Amino acid sequence: MNEKTISDIKKHGKTARGKKELLKHLDGCRLTLRQATLAKCFDCCGYYSDGKVDCKMPDCPLHDFMPFNENKIKLTSRTMTEAHKAKMKAARGQ
């Protein structure tokens, strides 16, 4: 089944965020949370066959992270404060 889906994606899917992630998933590779979100949006939007646009489905729990949502939430890496680092060291007994 995956071979047909992979073939369809390569034939009909737009080059867009989520394509390589969905193909990676279908090949059996593990994805990060961000990659899985992109892959699901690519899949749900019919491989973006209608173009790279917002799906306009605000009830979807992934909509805030959708790559073509103009109001998407940007995921940033967190930086630990010195107080947090000290608390973690204390918890480990260092």
C-alpha positions in Angstrom: 0.0 0.0 0.0 2.8 2.5 0.9 4.3 2.0 -2.6 1.1 3.2 -4.3 0.8 6.2 -1.9 4.5 7.1 -2.4 4.1 6.9 -6.1 1.0 9.1 -6.0 2.8 11.7 -3.8 5.8 11.8 -6.1 3.5 12.0 -9.2 0.8 14.5 -8.0 2.2 16.1 -4.8 3.3 19.7 -4.9 6.8 20.4 -3.7 5.9 21.9 -0.4 6.7 21.7 3.3 5.6 18.3 4.5 6.3 16.3 1.3 9.7 14.9 2.2 8.5 14.4 5.8 5.5 12.3 4.6 7.6 10.3 2.3 10.1 9.7 5.1 7.3 8.5 7.4 6.0 6.1 4.7 9.5 4.7 4.3 9.3 3.7 7.9 11.5 6.4 9.4 10.8 8.2 12.7 9.8 11.8 12.6 10.1 14.7 15.1 6.9 16.3 16.3 7.4 19.2 13.9 8.1 16.8 10.9 4.9 14.8 11.8 2.8 17.9 11.9 4.1 19.0 8.5 3.6 15.5 7.1 0.0 15.4 8.4 -0.9 18.8 6.9 0.6 17.7 3.5 -1.5 14.5 3.6 -4.7 16.2 4.9 -4.5 19.0 2.3 -4.4 16.4 -0.6 -0.7 16.9 -1.2 -1.4 20.7 -1.7 -2.9 19.9 -5.1 -4.9 23.1 -4.9 -1.8 25.1 -4.0 0.2 26.1 -1.0 -2.6 27.8 0.9 -4.1 27.8 4.4 -6.5 25.0 4.8 -8.8 27.3 6.8 -9.8 24.6 9.2 -9.4 26.3 12.6 -11.1 23.4 14.4 -8.1 21.2 13.5 -5.7 20.9 16.5 -2.8 21.2 14.1 -4.1 24.4 12.3 -2.0 26.7 14.5 1.2 25.0 13.3 0.1 24.6 9.6 3.0 25.8 7.4 0.8 28.1 5.3 -1.3 29.5 8.1 -0.5 33.2 8.2 -1.0 33.3 12.0 0.9 30.1 12.7 2.6 29.6 16.0 6.3 29.7 15.6 8.1 27.0 17.6 11.3 28.2 19.2 13.9 26.5 21.2 13.8 27.2 24.9 16.8 28.5 26.7 17.2 27.4 30.3 17.7 30.1 32.9 20.6 29.8 35.3 18.1 29.2 38.2 16.6 26.3 36.3 20.0 24.8 35.6 20.9 25.1 39.3 17.7 23.5 40.3 18.3 20.6 38.0 21.9 20.1 39.3 20.6 20.1 42.9 18.0 17.5 42.0 20.8 15.3 40.6 22.9 15.8 43.7 25.7 17.7 42.0 
